[in-house]
Amino acid sequence: MHKDVERILVTEAQIQGAVQKIADGINRDLNDEPLLVVVILKGSTPFAMDLIRKLNMPVELDFMQVSSYGKSTASSGFINMKKDLERDITGKNILIVEDIIDSGNTLFKIKTLFESRNAKSVRICTMLDKPSRRVVDVEVNYVGIEIPDEFAIGYGLDYNEQYRNLPYIGVLKREVYEH
Ligand code: PRP
């Protein structure tokens, strides 16, 4: 275990089980319809790369990055776009891939944006969900694992851009972020 990790929240085996469960649900629901997978940078990349290899339908991949500034402006619909999608999404089935849902603000804004761009359907999947932190009501179609409100790192999740490469999800020791 990494020296900065207090304890492991989700093991590698549990992660892979959750990825398979989510992929099974998507494969069942889409029933071979083409899917545009939108990866929300940066934290979602390990999950997204594991997930797409388990999807059976024709898959396109695109990336979006939004900044966390303005997270509190949920109702304004404002989104600070750092990197937008490359192509038009009109008429497409979209799957948004997230590593974690906290307040729900980010996903609410992205989903609303995609609907305004006339996507055929917009589904959301997340590896981790912190339901106790939810501020905005957003429908999440596929959830890997619900976790308590603790400082999670690993499998894409960072603190100060570190720990994204850990193969498991752990709780960061308090002494690392409280000095
Ligand atoms: C995290 C996560 C979601 C968002 C969730 O991204 O990947 O996008 O925060 O929080 P919310 O539900 O309260 O909106 P972050 O801004 O940490 O970016 P990163 O993935 O690049 O680390």
Residues whose N, C-alpha, C, O or C-beta is under 5 A from the ligand:
A	BS01	PRP	I40 L41 K42 G43 S44 S68 D99 I100 I101 D102 S103 G104 N105 T106 L107
